[in-house]
Amino acid sequence: MLSASTVVGGLALIGCSSRAEHETPQESSLLDPDRGPLPPSGVENADEFVFFSEEESRTVQAMVARIIPGDDEDPGAVQAGVPIFIDRKLEMFEAFAEPTYREGPFAEGYEGDEPQTNRNTVPVAEEQLYRYGFQSELTPQEFYRAGLAGVDRLAQTRSGSLFADLDEDAQDALLMVLDAVQQRSEGGEGTSNVGGGSGGNGGSGENGGNAPSSAEMDQAETVFRDADPGAFFDTVRLDTIEGMFSDPVYGGNRGLVGWTMIGWPGAQRSYSPREMLYGTDKQPTSMEGLTPMNPDRAGGGRGAMEQPRNGVHSH
């Protein structure tokens, strides 16, 4: 996963060109269907964190910087404002997007013989666990705070420093451990074929020193306490991807660098029949930068119905 993310970050240099540098058009050109897109205004106070503490924001920025690396010449997650996207998402929404079972007892997967039951868990065969949906005792906000604290505790346990203060190789090695925990929880081998550093004092791992060892994964699960380390890493990874490629009005994808990277035109009013057949090179456009609807028609533009249809009336 980390290797693939590094490739994504590297592609930004290819995709980002002068097309992503938009100038605000003159007022007289606002109704011009062929004008360039307006630069999105994004969120208010886009350089200030409103949910994360100073220490939490450093950890978030360091994590997303390793998931999609970049710099000012080759924008990655940090340059695209992904940390602010995650910050605003947690500040605005109190619940998970996915329906979530919040009260115990919680389903707990097992393999082999069924374990004894207790008041807090319900034993479920591992292959049937998916039927029980998403479960969490923590809110998204609590989950993020517990997860970020776990990342720093694990970094201190392995290397004696906070995660944001580690070098990139040590950061990659730690994130590989979290990724391996997630794979193991999903029934995989729990070892990754992704390259990385030695992981500081955490050990060189198995399989030639590239994959985290079982001891490293067990250590992460112990150090993280309330938050599952694999699930937390998976959440941050998905939020990073979402912030990199969502509409800029939500705080990420600044300068439309994510869409420019992959050649995605974003929100567009329409495509001509020729464009539908042969493709288009339209510039990426934020929802805020859309041209007015049907500006070529006087009196407010044409109606929604192009052709009359039986039983349907246009008002």
N, C-alpha and C positions, 0 to 999 in steps of 0.2 A: 504494500500500500504506500509506504513512504517513498519507495523507489518510483512508483507511478506518479506520486504527487510531485516529486522533484522534476520529472519529465514535464509535467503540466506547467510548473513554474518556468522551466527553461523555454517553453514554447512562447512565452509572453513576448520575448524579444523579437520573435518572428512576426507575431500578430500586431504588436503595438507600433503604429506609424503615425504620420501626421493626420490621418483620418480621425484619430481619437482626440485630436486637439481642436476643439470647437470654439469658434468666436461667436459672441452674442450678436445676432443680426440687428440691423437697424430697424426701428419701429415700422418703417414703411415696407419692410420685407416680411413682416410677420404673417401676411396672408399669401405669401409666395409658396406654392406647393413644392417647389424644388429647392427651397432654402435648406441650409444645414440645420441639424437639430440644436435646440437650446441646451446648454450645459445644465444638468439637474442640480437643484439646490440642495438635495439630500436632507439630512436631519439637522435640527438646530444644535448649535454648539458641537459640531462634528468632531472636534478634537478633545472633548471632555467626556470622561466616563461618569455616568450617573448611577450605575448599579454596582460595578466592581470597585473594591477598595484599591488603593495604590499598589499594594502588594499583589492582589488578585489580577489587576490589569497587566502587570509585568509578566505574570505567568501565562495569561491568555495570549498576549502578544508573542511571547517566546514559543508557545506551542504552535500557533497558526503559522508562524514564520518557518517552522520546520515542515509543516504539512504542505504548504505551497510557498516555497522560498522565492525570494525576489529582491530587487533593489530599485533605486530610482530610475535606472535605465531599463530594467527588465522587471516590471511590477509584479509582486506576489501578493499574498494575502494581507500583509501589514500595510503595504502601499495602497491597496484597494479598499482599506477601511474595514476589513472583516472584524477586527476586535470591537469596533464601535457598533457594527451590525449586531453582534452577539450581545453586547451590553444593552442596546436598546430593545432587543427582542425579550430579554429577561426582565427589563424594566416595565415593558408594556403588557406582557401576557403572564398571567398567574398560573395557568394550567398547561399541561402537555397538549399538543395538537392531536395526538392519538388517544382514543378513549383509554382511560387508565383505572385499574383496580387499585384503590388506595388503602383499603382496610384488610387486616389479616383475618384468618390465617392465609398465608400466601403459598402458592404452588411451588414446590421445590423438586427439580428433576433428579432422577436417580437411574443408575444402570445396575443390572443384576437383580438380586433379591430386594424386595420392597423393605425399606427400613421401618422402624417403629415410628408411629405418629407422635406428634406433640401438639401443644395448644397453638403454636405459632406457624406451623407449616403443614401443608398437605402433600404427601409424597406422590409424585406423578412420574411415570416412565418418561425418560428423556425424549423419546421420539414423539410423545404426545404433548409435550410441554407447550408447543406452539398454539394449541387449542385454547389455552388459558389467557391469551392476549398479553397486553403490557401491564406490568405490575410495578408499583413503586410506593414505598412509604414516604418518600421525600417529594416535595414540590420541585419543579425545575430549578428554582432559585436555590433551594437547599441542596439539591443534587450538585449544582455547579460549585457552590461554595465548598461542600465536602470534598468534591473531586479535585479542585484546585489545591486545597490544603493537603490532600493525599499526594498529589504530584510533588509538592515541595517537601513533604516528609520523606517520600521515597528518594528524592534527589539528595537530601541531607544524609539519609541512611547509606546510600551508595557512594556518595562523593563528598559529603560534608559541606555542600553549598546548596542554595536555593536553585530551582530549575533554571530560572532566567540568568543565573550567573555561571552556568555550566558552558563549556565550549560546545560547538555544534555536534561533534561526534558523540559526546556524552549525552546530549539531549536526544539525539536520534536513537541511541542505544536504549535509553529509558523508555521512549515512546514505543520502540519495538517490543519491549516487555509487555506494555499495556495492550498492544495489538495482539500479541500472542495469547494473553489471557482471554481476550475476546474470542479468538479462534478456538481456544480450548473449551470455552463455555458453549460454543456452538457445535461441539462434537468433533472438531478438527484435532490435529496433532498438537496444536498449541505451540508449534515452532514455526518460525517464519524463514523464508528463503531470501529475505530482504537484507542487503548488506548494511553495515553500520559500524559504529565505534565499539570499543571494548567495554564501555559502560562503567568507566571509573573503577571503583572497588567492588562492583557488583559481580565480577567474574566474566570470563570470556564466553560462557555459554557452551552449547553443544553443537555438533555437526560443523566442526571446523571453526568455531568461534563466531559465526555469523548469527546463529539463532539463539534466542534466550533459553536458558536452562529452566527445568521444572522448579528448581530452588528459587530462581529469580522471580518466576511467576507467583509462587507461593508467598514469597516475601512481599510482593506488591499487594496481594490480596489481604495480607495481615496489616500492612502499614496503612492501607487506605481506610480501614475501619468501616464506616457507614456506607460509603459509596463503592460500587463495584468498579474496579479499575478498568476492566475491558469495556464495560458499557459506557463509562465516562469518556474514554478515548474515542469510542465510536461516535458518541454524541458530538464531541468537539470537532471530529473529522467531518461529520455531515453538516454541522453548522458552518464550518469553514467553506465547504463547497457551496452551500446555500448562499452565504454572504458574498462569495466571489462572483457568483453568476446570477444573483437576483437583481431586480430593478434598483438603480442607484438611490431612489427615494427612500430606501430603507437603511441607508448608511454605508453599505458595501458597494463593490463594483464601481469605485470612484473613477471618474474619467472614462467610464465605460470600458475599462481595460479588460475585464473578464469577457465581455461579449466580443470585443475586438479580437481577443486572443483566439476565440473559437469560430469567429465569423458569423456570429448570431446577430441578426438585425434588430432584435428586441421588439418593442411594441411598434407597430406600423398601422396606419389607417387602412391601407388596402394594398393590393397588388394587382397590376394590370394583367389581362389575359396573356400577354407576351411574357411577363415576368413569371407567371405561373408555369408556363411551358419551358422557358429557357433559363430561368434563374434571374437573380438580381444582385447588384452590388450596392444596395442601399446602405447608408451609414447606420451604425447602431444608434438607437434612439430610446431615451428614457420615456416613461409615461408622461413626465412633465414637459418633454420636448416635442410632443406630437404637433403636427400642423393642424390648423382648424379643419373641421369636417366640411368637405365640399366648398372650399373658399371661392371656387370659380362660378358659383351660382348666386345670383342676387336674391335678396329676400330670405336669407337663412339657409340656402342650400336645398337640394332636391329631397324629396321624401324617401323614406326607407324602402318603399316598394318600387323596384325598377319596372316590373311588368305586372299588369293587373291579373289577379287570379280569382277564380270563382270562390265566392264566399268570404273573401278577404277584402277589407276596405281600408284605405289609407286615410288618416285624418290629419 
